[in-house]
Amino acid sequence: MSNDITPSQEQALLRLLGKVMEVMRDDRPLDPDDPAFGTLESAEFFKPGEAGKTYSFRNNAFPDATVDLSTWTNPLDYSDDRTRVSAVPAYFHLRFQHPPSRVNRRLLEQRLDLADYWIGADGTREDGNDIGHSLPPFTREHRYRYRANVGEHGRFPVNVEFFFVDPAPDDPTGKIWLTQITIDRDYPYLTPAMRKKKREEQNKNQKNSKPTSK
């Protein structure tokens, strides 16, 4: 039985990823009931006492795949009481139990409007997208990392990573398999102490911006 991706599967994959990109860029709000994601199977709180959830879907085009989209308590809201802070989209993960082959990586890059560079954890720009193979024992796993181009209305930077598996040396088919895709909104990392400092700076700026009475 062939595992080559079918035209209908390809369209379903592009529709799913396109919708995720719109949500992560903030071009549109997250609607867990949108059929592009599939059928919502569960919605579990990400962390007790906070608003973030992980939504898990079943997509009929890839019924054995894991399709998760996580929201986090808004990192850009510096409120001390995190139970009162709303959730925002943060991370998407698609993992195939039976990886499809012959997925056109260039088509994915084009349709998702991905740049020819990626951004490291320290904010450094790295040119190119091929970051090579994973460490043993996953030496055939080939990773490609991207920063998405800024959308027309998007307010957030978005990172994308593709995981492919290259053919074994003795594989005459030469097929390459798509195993995972991750998409995340690039929020700054803030500890409670860092958030407190940001909150104090924000309050100070708001106080200084108020007009003085004459």
N, C-alpha and C positions, 0 to 999 in steps of 0.2 A: 504493500500500500504506500502510495506516494505521500510525502509530507510537504510537497511544494505548495506554497500559498496559492489559493484560488483567487480569481478576480473579485468575488464577493467578499472573501475574507480580507483582501487588501483594502477594499473600500470601507469595510467596517473598522479596520485598524486605523485608517486615515481619519475617519469620522470621529472615532474615540480620541485619538491623540490631538486632533484639531480642537475638539471641545475642551480637553484638559488644558491646552495651551491658552485658550481664551480665558479660562478661569484663572490660571496662574498669572497671566499678564494683567488680570483685572479688567479685561474687556467685557466680561459678563459675570454675574453672580453665579455661585455654585447652586445647581439644582440637582440633588441626588436622584430625582425621579426622571431626569432626562434620559430618554431611551438610548442615546448615543453611548452612555456608560454601560448599559445593560440593565439587568434587573437587580435592584437593591436587595441584598440578602441580609445585611446586618449593619448596625451603626453603634459602635462601642466607644465610650468615652476614652480619650487618649490618656488622661491623667486625672485621678480623683481630685475633685474640687475645682477643676478648670473646665472651660467650655469646649476644648478641642475634642473631635471625634475622628475615628477611622471608619470610613464607609467602604464596605466590601460588596462587590458586584459579581454577577454571573453574566457573561457575555456569550450569547448563543453562537457567535462566529468562532469563538475559541472556548468551548465549554469547560475545558480542564484548566484554563489559565487562572492565575490569581490576579485580581484587579482590585487594587486598594487606592483610595484617595483619603489622605489625612488632613484634618484642619488642626491648627494650634491656637491657643489663646494668643491674641494679637500681640506680637513682640513690640510693636510700635506704640502700643498703649502702655504708658508707664505707671498706671495706677497700682497702688500697693495691694489692694484687695483684688486678687486675680479671679475671684468668683464672679465679679461684676463685669469682667472684660469679655467682649464678644470673640467668637472664633473666626479665623480666616484660613483660606486654603494655603497649604504649605508643601505637601509632598504627595507624589503619585508613583505607584510601583505596579508595573505589569510584568508578571513572570509566567512563562509558558511551561507547562508540564510536558507537552509534546511540541518542542520547538518547530516552527515552520521554516522551510528552506526557500531559497531564491527570493528573499525579501530584498527589495531594491533600496539600499541605504541612501543612495543619492536622491531618490524620490522622497524619502522621509525628510532628508535635510531641506529639500526645496519646499515641500508642503508645510513644514513647521517653521520655515523661514529662520534657519539656523546660521550663525556666523561661522567664519573659518578660524575661530579662536575659542579658548575657554578661559575662565577666571579661577585661579587657585584660591585656597582657603585664606591666604594672606592678602587677597585682592590683586595679586600679580596677574597680568595678562600673559597667556601662553599661546603663541601662534600655532596653528595646525589643530587637528582634531584627533588624530590617531595617537593614542597614548600607549599603544603596544599591548603585549600579552600579560595576563595575570601570572602570579607566582605559582610554583608547583604546589599541588598537583594539577592545577587548572591552566596548564601551559597553552592549551589550544583556545582558551577564552580570549577574545580580542575586543578591546574596549575603545570606544570613541566618545569624546566629551565635547560639549558645545556650550556656548552662551547664546541664547536666542537673540535675534535682532529685536530692537524695540518695536512693538506694535503701534498701530495708529493711535490707539487710546491707552495703551498699556502703561501702568504706573510702576511696575515692579520688574526687576531683572529676573530672568528665568534660566536655570541650568538644565541641560538635558544630557543623558548618557545612554548609549546603546551598548549592549553586550551581545556579541556574536561568538560562535564557535567555528573555528576554521576546520577544514577537513583533515582527517588523519592522513599521514603520508601514504598509506596503502589504500586509501579510498579512491577508487577510479571515478566516482561521480564528481568529485571536486566541489560538493555542495557546502555552502556556508549556512549555518543555522542561527536564527535570531532567538536568544534565550530570555533577555530582559530589557526593559526600558524604564528609566527613572526620569522624572521631571519634578523639579522643585523650585519654589519661589525663594530667592536669595535674601533672606532676612538677616540682619546683623545679630550676632550672638551677644546676649546680655545676661549677666548674672544678676541676682537680686540687688547686689551693691551697685552695679553699673546702672541698673534701672532706677535705683533711688537717686543717683547722681543726675541722670537724665531728667527725672521728675523735678528735682530741685532747680535745674537749669531752665526747664520749661516754665515753672511757676515764676521764676525770677524774670524771665523774658516777658511773660504776660503782665507782670506787675509793672515793669518798666515801659511797656507799650501803652498803658492806660493814660489818657490825657489828664494833665494836672488842672485842677480848678483854679480860676483866677480870682 
